[in-house]
Amino acid sequence: MAGRGGSYSTYASLSSWPQIAGERGFICAFPMAGYGRQLDNGIGNVSMWNRGTDDVNFLRYMVDDIKANYNIDAGRVYASGQSMGSMMSTRISVTLGDVFTAIGSSCGALPADALTSEHYTEEYDCPAFVIYGEKDATVGSYKLSESEGVKTMVEYYINRYDLQSVDEAASYRSGAFNHYLFYNSEGVPMFRYSVVEGKGHANLPSESYLFYDEFFSKFYKDADGTLHYENDTEVLDIR
């Protein structure tokens, strides 16, 4: 999902998701937000998620339509987005956990109103992975002590899934990426938060690879809707 003012075509190009889908063998869908701000002359109208349109129901309908027309694994449906598309992705994690298995997004925190939405539910678990840029002046600081939005988001996921505290989180560095993994008592990282050094309000193709290879592909749901993490996935027997 593209950010404010973006489109399905711009995000497809910037994110490299179509390329990754071809390499990894999955289907990509690029929904377009409705116009959340219309200009007097109609030129340059701005597309915005969840502004005057019930995009939660829209995305539920979209996935149902894809399931009806394509042979997909309903236990491996994931969502990603950048900026306002990131905010829509995190909204999905607390409203459409019965539809999506996990979300991974960049440059946008969980909207506060998502927790008071009519669609909000804690019935279904949906792991989340959010990436911020160290120099993102558009959304502000990546630090919990300086950003109420980031602080609220991190604390929400920690409390929701009874995860390790910020001080206890596992951390490691990979190039410019600084990763923080928050595990539950069963050793499942239900929430990840990463900060990219030197990055502003932008979308990096490397983030999309990271979302899929290091997060999405490790989670799946069985026919009963139960969430499973990597060790439960069948692999080739090498004995």
Buried (B, 14 or more C-beta within 10 A) or exposed (E): BBBBBBBBEBBBBBBBBEBBBEEEEBEBBBBBBBBBEEEEEEEEBBBBBBBEBEBBEBBBEBBEEBBEEEEEEBBBBBBBBBBBBBBBBBBBBBBBBEBBBBBBBBBBBBBEEBBEBEBEEEEBBBBBBBBBBBEBEEBBBBEBEEBEBBBBBBEBBBEBBEBBEBEEBEEEEEEBBBBBBBBBEEEBBBBBBBBBEEBEBBBBBBBBBBBBEBBBBBBBBEEEBEBBBEEEEEEEEEE
